[in-house]
Amino acid sequence: MRGGIEFHSHTPCESQPFDDDRFDLVTSQFGFEYSDIERSLPEIRRVLKVDGRFVAISHHLDSDLIKAAIVEVELYERALDELDLFGSLRNYTEAMGELDGEQSAVAEKISKAAPLAAGLLKKVKDFREQYPDEELCREIVDAVSRLAKPQYASSADRITVVDAAEKDFGFARARLQDMAQAAISQENIELFSVMAKEAGFDSVHCLKLYGDDQGLAGWQIHLGSA
C-alpha cells in the first residue's frame, strides 16, 4: 500500500484476483496489449461494475515509436546475429589468453591475436557504414571498441564483461521485439472491437492518439458496459 494505492504484483491481466463487479474504472497505459487480449477482455468486463469503463492507451503499429523500434530490432539482428560482433570479440579475447607477466610476453600474445582483431575491425567498419546515422549503432560500436582493449589480465574476467554486454543488448532487443509484436494495427483494432462486444461491452470506441508533434502515438480505447 502506498498513498492509498494497493499494488498487486505478478497479476496477469487474463486472470484477475478480484470479485465480480468490483471496479468503476479499469485503465491501462501501454500494457494491456501485451496480454492475451481475447482472454483479458472478458476478465476486465467481469471485474467492472454496471456502467463501469475500461480506458486504455495502447501501441499503434504505425506509430513513430514502433517504426523506430522495428528499425532498431533490425540493427540488433545485424550486429548480434549476422555479424556476431560479440562472438568475434569473444574469440579475440580468448585468443589473447592471460595477459600477465612480462610486457614483451603480453605484446606477443596480442600480436598473435591480431588477425582476429582485424576481422573484428572489418565487421565493425561494415556495421558503421550500414547504419551511419543510428545512435544505437554508435552505442554498440563504442561498447565493442571499449571491450576490445584489454582491461584485465585475466582472460576469464574479460570474457565475463563481454558476455554481460552482449546479454544487456540482447535484453534490449527482446524488449523492442515485444513492443513491436504487441502493437495493434488498423486491421487488429477492428477485430478487437468485435471481441470487446463479444466480451459484453456495449460501447466500443477506438481512436488514434496523436502526440504534441502531431505524430501518431497510439490508440485510445474506451469500452463501456451497461
Backbone bond lengths (Angstrom), bond angles and torsions (degrees), N, CA, C in turn:
res aa  C-N    CA-C-N  psi(-1)  N-CA   C-N-CA  omega(-1)  CA-C   N-CA-C  phi
1 M - - - 1.467 - - 1.525 109.10 -
2 R 1.318 117.15 131.62 1.459 120.38 178.35 1.522 108.82 -148.50
3 G 1.325 116.63 119.11 1.453 120.56 178.43 1.516 113.04 59.85
4 G 1.325 117.40 33.07 1.446 120.88 -179.30 1.516 114.26 83.59
5 I 1.357 116.92 1.19 1.462 121.48 179.43 1.526 109.05 -104.86
6 E 1.313 116.57 128.21 1.454 121.81 177.92 1.529 109.16 -100.51
7 F 1.319 116.54 122.64 1.453 121.84 -177.49 1.531 110.53 -96.89
8 H 1.342 115.29 141.40 1.458 121.42 177.21 1.528 107.76 -126.44
9 S 1.314 116.62 99.72 1.458 120.01 -179.19 1.525 110.05 -79.94
10 H 1.337 115.29 161.45 1.474 121.84 177.53 1.528 111.05 54.00
11 T 1.336 115.39 43.48 1.461 121.12 -179.69 1.521 109.32 -113.55
12 P 1.317 118.34 103.62 1.467 119.96 -178.59 1.515 111.88 -68.43
13 C 1.315 115.14 141.96 1.461 121.04 179.33 1.525 110.31 -61.49
14 E 1.318 116.76 -30.77 1.461 121.28 -175.77 1.530 113.30 -76.54
15 S 1.337 116.89 -12.72 1.474 120.29 -177.45 1.522 108.91 -146.63
16 Q 1.323 116.83 90.53 1.458 122.03 -175.51 1.536 111.37 -88.27
17 P 1.331 117.73 137.30 1.471 120.70 -178.21 1.535 112.35 -87.35
18 F 1.327 117.32 39.57 1.460 121.51 -176.93 1.514 110.84 -121.97
19 D 1.343 115.29 154.66 1.458 120.92 179.65 1.521 111.19 -69.71
20 D 1.318 115.97 162.28 1.457 121.11 174.43 1.524 109.99 -61.94
21 D 1.328 116.22 151.16 1.476 121.82 174.28 1.533 111.74 54.20
22 R 1.296 116.75 45.46 1.480 121.13 -173.89 1.529 112.45 -93.85
23 F 1.336 118.93 -38.22 1.461 121.33 -168.25 1.533 112.73 -118.46
24 D 1.329 113.85 148.01 1.466 120.13 172.55 1.522 110.95 -82.02
25 L 1.320 115.86 -28.81 1.461 120.71 -174.98 1.524 110.32 -146.22
26 V 1.323 116.43 134.56 1.460 123.38 170.65 1.519 106.89 -120.87
27 T 1.321 117.10 131.15 1.462 120.58 -177.78 1.530 110.55 -127.36
28 S 1.315 114.81 159.55 1.463 121.30 175.95 1.519 108.74 -150.99
29 Q 1.321 115.76 136.29 1.459 121.06 175.66 1.516 108.45 -123.09
30 F 1.342 115.62 103.72 1.455 122.81 -179.16 1.534 111.05 51.87
31 G 1.318 116.22 51.56 1.456 120.75 178.73 1.515 113.33 -141.57
32 F 1.323 116.04 -45.21 1.464 122.36 -175.81 1.523 112.72 -55.64
33 E 1.338 117.40 -37.00 1.462 120.67 -175.54 1.527 112.84 -68.67
34 Y 1.340 118.21 -14.17 1.462 121.07 177.55 1.528 112.08 -81.21
35 S 1.313 116.74 -10.26 1.461 121.14 -178.48 1.522 110.56 -87.40
36 D 1.333 115.66 177.16 1.465 121.81 171.11 1.532 105.81 -80.84
37 I 1.322 116.61 95.36 1.468 121.06 -170.11 1.522 112.19 -58.89
38 E 1.312 116.99 -38.43 1.465 119.91 -178.15 1.526 111.75 -61.77
39 R 1.335 116.29 -30.69 1.474 120.81 177.66 1.519 111.75 -89.70
40 S 1.328 117.29 -29.62 1.463 120.76 -175.87 1.532 112.99 -73.65
41 L 1.326 116.33 -37.79 1.472 119.23 -176.86 1.530 113.01 -58.69
42 P 1.344 119.98 -48.81 1.468 118.77 177.74 1.526 112.72 -61.93
43 E 1.343 116.25 -32.88 1.462 119.72 -179.63 1.526 110.43 -69.91
44 I 1.319 117.27 -39.98 1.465 120.85 176.53 1.523 110.02 -64.29
45 R 1.320 115.53 -42.85 1.472 119.37 178.45 1.524 110.56 -61.64
46 R 1.304 117.62 -38.10 1.463 122.08 -178.20 1.524 112.38 -61.94
47 V 1.336 116.70 -43.11 1.470 119.31 -174.57 1.529 112.55 -83.73
48 L 1.339 118.18 -7.21 1.461 120.65 178.45 1.522 111.35 -83.78
49 K 1.328 114.99 143.61 1.452 120.95 174.46 1.530 109.86 -73.81
50 V 1.305 115.82 169.40 1.463 120.21 170.84 1.526 107.90 -58.27
51 D 1.306 117.20 135.63 1.466 123.34 -175.48 1.537 112.58 69.45
52 G 1.330 116.94 13.04 1.459 119.57 177.09 1.523 111.43 -74.21
53 R 1.336 115.66 164.39 1.467 120.28 -176.56 1.524 111.00 -132.94
54 F 1.304 114.29 148.29 1.464 121.57 170.62 1.525 107.11 -116.45
55 V 1.332 116.35 123.94 1.467 122.02 -178.88 1.525 107.84 -126.34
56 A 1.319 115.77 127.30 1.468 119.24 -177.28 1.522 111.21 -141.19
57 I 1.324 114.33 151.33 1.458 122.18 167.32 1.524 106.04 -115.41
58 S 1.324 116.32 124.02 1.463 120.98 -175.00 1.523 110.70 -128.03
59 H 1.317 114.65 158.69 1.463 120.04 179.42 1.535 111.03 -66.41
60 H 1.325 116.37 137.76 1.465 123.39 173.92 1.520 107.69 -102.45
61 L 1.317 115.96 133.69 1.461 119.78 -176.61 1.525 112.73 -60.32
62 D 1.340 116.95 -28.54 1.466 120.46 -177.65 1.527 113.26 -96.27
63 S 1.320 117.95 8.92 1.463 120.06 179.83 1.523 110.93 -71.66
64 D 1.320 115.67 157.94 1.470 120.31 179.18 1.523 110.78 -61.35
65 L 1.338 116.49 -36.08 1.460 120.57 -178.94 1.524 111.27 -62.58
66 I 1.331 116.49 -45.68 1.456 119.86 -178.54 1.519 110.95 -71.44
67 K 1.330 117.20 -37.95 1.472 119.84 176.77 1.524 110.16 -59.69
68 A 1.338 116.52 -41.94 1.471 120.03 178.72 1.528 110.64 -66.90
69 A 1.338 116.56 -37.42 1.466 120.61 179.05 1.528 110.68 -63.19
70 I 1.330 117.01 -40.86 1.465 121.31 -179.81 1.527 110.78 -64.63
71 V 1.332 116.47 -39.37 1.469 120.61 177.53 1.531 110.15 -64.24
72 E 1.333 116.63 -41.36 1.466 119.58 -178.44 1.529 111.18 -69.90
73 V 1.331 117.25 -34.77 1.465 119.70 175.96 1.530 109.58 -61.80
74 E 1.320 116.54 -42.52 1.468 121.11 177.01 1.528 110.69 -60.12
75 L 1.316 115.56 -40.76 1.461 121.03 -179.74 1.531 110.58 -66.06
76 Y 1.348 115.53 -43.52 1.463 119.68 177.18 1.527 110.99 -60.71
77 E 1.324 117.23 -42.85 1.462 120.71 -179.42 1.529 110.62 -61.56
78 R 1.323 115.72 -39.49 1.469 119.79 178.30 1.526 110.96 -63.87
79 A 1.338 116.03 -45.84 1.468 120.38 -175.46 1.521 112.71 -74.63
80 L 1.337 116.89 -44.73 1.463 120.74 -171.86 1.521 113.22 -87.58
81 D 1.330 117.46 -31.77 1.465 120.09 -175.12 1.520 112.70 -105.21
82 E 1.327 116.69 -60.35 1.464 120.09 -173.51 1.528 111.71 -67.95
83 L 1.327 117.30 -50.91 1.462 120.36 178.66 1.527 112.12 -84.62
84 D 1.326 115.69 -23.75 1.472 121.16 -179.75 1.528 111.12 49.72
85 L 1.321 115.14 54.37 1.463 119.90 -175.77 1.525 112.42 -58.94
86 F 1.316 115.91 -41.93 1.463 117.86 -176.88 1.526 111.62 -76.15
87 G 1.326 116.97 -28.01 1.461 118.78 173.38 1.518 110.70 -65.95
88 S 1.326 116.77 -42.33 1.468 120.61 177.32 1.521 110.74 -65.66
89 L 1.317 116.06 -38.39 1.466 120.53 177.63 1.526 110.43 -64.42
90 R 1.320 116.02 -39.13 1.463 120.52 178.93 1.530 110.72 -65.65
91 N 1.317 117.01 -41.81 1.471 120.40 178.58 1.525 111.06 -62.18
92 Y 1.308 115.85 -41.82 1.468 120.63 178.66 1.527 110.62 -63.56
93 T 1.316 115.64 -42.90 1.466 120.44 -179.82 1.519 111.14 -64.13
94 E 1.327 116.51 -42.60 1.470 120.45 179.08 1.529 111.19 -65.76
95 A 1.340 115.97 -37.54 1.471 120.07 -178.45 1.517 111.89 -64.67
96 M 1.308 117.92 -32.13 1.474 120.75 178.91 1.517 111.42 -69.89
97 G 1.334 116.34 -31.35 1.458 120.07 179.44 1.525 112.67 69.82
98 E 1.319 114.90 -151.77 1.466 120.53 -178.92 1.527 109.39 -78.28
99 L 1.328 115.13 131.07 1.471 119.84 -176.73 1.526 111.90 -109.54
100 D 1.305 115.13 41.59 1.463 118.68 173.32 1.531 108.55 -105.07
101 G 1.285 116.60 174.73 1.462 120.36 -179.54 1.518 112.05 95.88
102 E 1.335 115.47 -159.15 1.453 121.85 -176.29 1.537 111.07 -64.88
103 Q 1.336 114.64 146.28 1.460 119.88 -178.85 1.520 111.50 -60.65
104 S 1.314 117.03 -35.72 1.464 120.24 -179.68 1.531 110.79 -65.95
105 A 1.331 116.37 -37.48 1.464 120.70 179.43 1.527 110.50 -68.28
106 V 1.320 115.78 -39.77 1.464 120.77 177.93 1.521 109.92 -63.21
107 A 1.330 115.84 -44.70 1.469 120.59 -179.85 1.525 110.91 -61.41
108 E 1.319 116.47 -36.80 1.452 120.52 179.88 1.526 111.00 -66.98
109 K 1.330 116.96 -40.62 1.467 120.76 178.68 1.530 110.88 -63.96
110 I 1.323 115.98 -42.37 1.465 119.98 179.26 1.525 110.04 -64.89
111 S 1.326 115.98 -37.96 1.462 120.94 179.44 1.532 111.41 -65.07
112 K 1.320 117.44 -39.57 1.464 120.97 179.82 1.529 111.68 -66.55
113 A 1.320 115.38 -28.38 1.468 119.51 -179.77 1.526 112.07 -87.85
114 A 1.325 117.35 1.82 1.468 122.08 -175.69 1.532 113.99 -56.71
115 P 1.341 119.61 -39.90 1.471 118.66 178.53 1.523 112.77 -59.10
116 L 1.335 116.79 -38.67 1.461 120.08 177.28 1.530 110.62 -67.97
117 A 1.327 115.48 -36.38 1.463 119.67 177.16 1.524 110.24 -63.63
118 A 1.316 116.47 -39.62 1.469 120.68 179.39 1.526 111.10 -65.71
119 G 1.331 116.50 -39.89 1.457 120.16 177.71 1.517 111.86 -64.00
120 L 1.329 115.74 -41.46 1.461 120.46 177.28 1.511 110.73 -64.11
121 L 1.321 116.65 -42.63 1.461 121.21 -179.85 1.527 111.21 -61.21
122 K 1.333 116.90 -39.33 1.458 120.17 179.08 1.532 110.95 -64.83
123 K 1.332 116.90 -41.44 1.464 120.30 178.47 1.528 110.77 -63.45
124 V 1.314 116.15 -41.88 1.465 120.31 178.84 1.526 110.28 -62.72
125 K 1.327 116.21 -41.96 1.466 121.00 179.16 1.534 110.63 -62.19
126 D 1.327 116.99 -44.86 1.461 121.11 179.04 1.527 110.67 -61.70
127 F 1.313 116.23 -41.22 1.465 121.90 -179.57 1.525 110.51 -63.72
128 R 1.325 116.71 -45.66 1.465 120.78 -179.52 1.527 111.11 -64.71
129 E 1.316 116.61 -37.42 1.468 119.71 -179.62 1.529 111.35 -69.62
130 Q 1.313 116.46 -29.89 1.459 120.13 -179.71 1.522 111.95 -76.30
131 Y 1.347 116.93 -33.22 1.463 121.23 -177.90 1.532 110.01 -127.94
132 P 1.311 118.36 63.50 1.476 120.68 -173.41 1.524 115.03 -67.12
133 D 1.327 116.72 -24.17 1.464 119.32 -174.21 1.527 113.44 -109.35
134 E 1.320 117.69 6.89 1.462 120.81 -176.82 1.531 111.01 -92.81
135 E 1.323 115.67 124.98 1.466 121.09 179.11 1.531 111.03 -61.38
136 L 1.329 116.89 -38.15 1.461 120.18 -179.95 1.525 110.98 -62.46
137 C 1.322 117.13 -37.03 1.462 120.56 176.11 1.522 109.90 -59.02
138 R 1.318 116.05 -45.27 1.470 119.67 -179.98 1.529 111.02 -62.84
139 E 1.333 116.79 -37.92 1.466 120.06 179.99 1.530 111.11 -64.21
140 I 1.325 116.30 -43.92 1.462 119.59 -179.31 1.523 110.83 -67.99
141 V 1.325 116.68 -43.77 1.465 120.96 179.61 1.529 110.11 -62.40
142 D 1.322 116.99 -42.68 1.472 120.44 178.87 1.528 110.76 -60.73
143 A 1.337 116.07 -41.00 1.462 120.02 -179.76 1.527 110.83 -65.33
144 V 1.320 116.92 -45.86 1.466 120.67 179.49 1.529 110.88 -63.24
145 S 1.323 116.28 -43.50 1.471 120.36 -179.21 1.521 110.95 -63.79
146 R 1.310 116.11 -40.99 1.475 120.02 -179.62 1.522 111.16 -65.98
147 L 1.336 116.07 -43.57 1.461 119.99 -176.69 1.522 112.63 -75.96
148 A 1.332 117.38 -18.24 1.466 120.28 177.75 1.525 111.50 -72.61
149 K 1.326 116.44 -19.46 1.461 120.25 177.43 1.524 108.56 -84.64
150 P 1.307 118.96 120.91 1.474 121.13 -176.01 1.534 111.58 -58.25
151 Q 1.330 115.28 110.82 1.464 119.55 179.07 1.526 111.94 -97.06
152 Y 1.327 115.72 -20.77 1.466 120.47 -178.80 1.520 109.29 -131.58
153 A 1.323 116.03 148.73 1.455 120.56 177.24 1.522 110.74 -70.73
154 S 1.313 116.35 -34.13 1.449 121.32 -177.04 1.532 111.26 -76.12
155 S 1.335 116.76 127.16 1.458 121.52 177.19 1.530 110.62 -63.79
156 A 1.325 117.10 -39.61 1.464 121.31 -179.67 1.528 111.03 -61.98
157 D 1.338 116.14 -40.34 1.467 120.11 179.71 1.530 110.62 -65.52
158 R 1.321 116.47 -40.96 1.468 120.13 -179.94 1.524 111.23 -66.44
159 I 1.330 116.00 -40.49 1.464 119.79 179.44 1.533 110.92 -67.47
160 T 1.316 116.69 -36.70 1.463 120.62 177.66 1.521 111.01 -59.08
161 V 1.329 116.53 -42.05 1.461 121.32 179.35 1.526 111.00 -67.05
162 V 1.326 116.67 -40.79 1.468 120.87 177.46 1.527 110.17 -62.06
163 D 1.338 116.70 -45.96 1.463 121.28 -179.98 1.532 111.27 -59.95
164 A 1.330 115.64 -41.59 1.471 120.23 -178.89 1.526 111.01 -64.62
165 A 1.328 116.43 -41.50 1.469 120.08 179.34 1.524 110.93 -65.23
166 E 1.333 116.62 -43.35 1.463 120.09 179.16 1.527 110.34 -62.75
167 K 1.333 116.91 -40.26 1.461 120.59 179.57 1.521 110.90 -64.38
168 D 1.318 117.75 -41.13 1.472 121.11 179.22 1.530 110.93 -61.16
169 F 1.322 116.52 -45.01 1.463 119.45 178.47 1.532 110.69 -66.48
170 G 1.316 116.40 -33.79 1.459 120.19 177.33 1.516 112.19 -65.40
171 F 1.334 116.38 -40.59 1.466 120.57 176.94 1.533 110.45 -63.59
172 A 1.314 116.18 -41.35 1.464 120.32 179.50 1.522 110.77 -62.57
173 R 1.327 116.49 -41.12 1.466 120.21 178.06 1.528 110.49 -63.52
174 A 1.327 117.57 -43.92 1.460 121.02 -178.86 1.523 111.40 -60.63
175 R 1.321 115.53 -37.58 1.469 119.48 178.93 1.529 110.58 -64.00
176 L 1.309 117.02 -43.20 1.463 120.80 179.15 1.527 111.28 -67.38
177 Q 1.317 116.36 -37.89 1.464 119.76 177.86 1.522 110.69 -62.76
178 D 1.332 116.27 -43.24 1.461 120.55 178.23 1.529 110.63 -61.08
179 M 1.327 115.81 -42.33 1.461 120.86 -178.96 1.525 110.83 -61.94
180 A 1.334 115.74 -46.69 1.464 119.95 -178.67 1.522 111.30 -65.97
181 Q 1.331 117.08 -38.92 1.461 120.77 -179.48 1.522 112.14 -69.84
182 A 1.343 116.63 -30.05 1.466 120.65 -178.55 1.520 112.65 -82.42
183 A 1.329 117.81 -19.47 1.466 121.04 -176.62 1.529 110.81 -59.95
184 I 1.328 115.40 142.89 1.459 121.73 -174.38 1.528 109.95 -100.87
185 S 1.314 116.04 125.32 1.461 121.76 179.04 1.525 110.10 -86.15
186 Q 1.331 116.46 172.44 1.461 120.84 175.96 1.533 110.51 -60.38
187 E 1.310 115.71 -41.54 1.471 120.12 179.46 1.515 110.94 -63.75
188 N 1.347 116.19 -42.38 1.463 120.27 -178.63 1.520 112.34 -69.84
189 I 1.339 117.78 -31.63 1.462 119.50 -179.74 1.519 110.66 -68.16
190 E 1.314 116.85 -30.10 1.461 120.64 176.24 1.529 110.35 -69.14
191 L 1.323 116.04 -39.97 1.459 120.25 175.73 1.523 110.12 -66.97
192 F 1.325 116.39 -38.55 1.456 121.73 178.18 1.534 110.50 -59.06
193 S 1.319 116.87 -42.70 1.466 120.90 -179.70 1.520 110.99 -60.52
194 V 1.327 117.08 -40.14 1.463 121.19 177.68 1.534 110.22 -64.54
195 M 1.344 116.50 -44.63 1.462 120.52 -179.41 1.528 111.12 -64.12
196 A 1.340 117.37 -36.56 1.464 120.99 179.97 1.523 110.89 -63.27
197 K 1.320 116.64 -42.36 1.469 120.18 178.77 1.522 110.63 -68.11
198 E 1.320 116.97 -37.87 1.466 120.10 177.18 1.521 111.40 -65.97
199 A 1.337 116.65 -27.93 1.465 120.98 179.00 1.519 112.18 -79.40
200 G 1.340 117.60 -7.81 1.459 119.88 176.29 1.509 115.82 110.57
201 F 1.315 118.18 7.04 1.470 120.41 177.06 1.532 109.14 -84.30
202 D 1.334 115.05 132.76 1.461 120.46 -176.62 1.522 112.35 -86.61
203 S 1.316 116.90 -33.89 1.467 120.30 179.30 1.520 109.17 -119.90
204 V 1.314 114.94 133.01 1.469 121.19 -177.67 1.522 108.12 -133.85
205 H 1.335 116.04 119.53 1.461 120.78 178.67 1.524 108.28 -132.53
206 C 1.328 116.41 119.69 1.461 122.52 179.33 1.525 107.89 -123.65
207 L 1.318 116.35 112.52 1.461 122.01 -175.10 1.521 110.23 -121.76
208 K 1.317 115.80 149.92 1.457 120.00 175.59 1.528 109.82 -72.25
209 L 1.316 115.38 139.23 1.458 122.13 179.62 1.521 109.05 -107.35
210 Y 1.345 115.99 130.52 1.463 121.35 -179.05 1.527 109.77 -115.82
211 G 1.326 116.19 144.53 1.453 121.65 179.41 1.514 112.06 -83.93
212 D 1.325 115.08 -178.45 1.469 120.74 -179.51 1.521 111.89 -60.68
213 D 1.337 116.54 -28.31 1.465 120.48 179.37 1.523 112.26 -87.69
214 Q 1.343 115.69 9.63 1.468 123.07 179.96 1.525 112.83 69.35
215 G 1.314 117.16 9.53 1.455 120.28 175.72 1.522 111.04 -82.30
216 L 1.316 117.11 148.90 1.454 121.78 179.53 1.530 109.46 -64.34
217 A 1.342 115.85 124.78 1.464 120.44 -175.47 1.515 113.59 -111.26
218 G 1.331 117.44 -28.56 1.458 119.10 -177.96 1.518 111.59 170.18
219 W 1.327 113.85 -159.37 1.466 121.72 176.24 1.516 109.87 -112.27
220 Q 1.332 116.82 141.43 1.456 122.84 166.59 1.524 106.61 -101.03
221 I 1.317 116.43 121.24 1.461 120.86 -178.11 1.526 108.96 -116.36
222 H 1.326 116.41 125.42 1.459 122.33 179.03 1.531 108.51 -127.40
223 L 1.312 116.72 115.56 1.465 121.44 178.85 1.527 109.49 -119.72
224 G 1.310 117.31 136.41 1.460 121.22 179.74 1.514 111.32 -127.77
225 S 1.327 115.48 153.01 1.466 120.49 178.68 1.520 109.30 -129.95
226 A 1.312 116.55 142.65 1.474 121.44 -178.58 1.522 110.05 -96.48
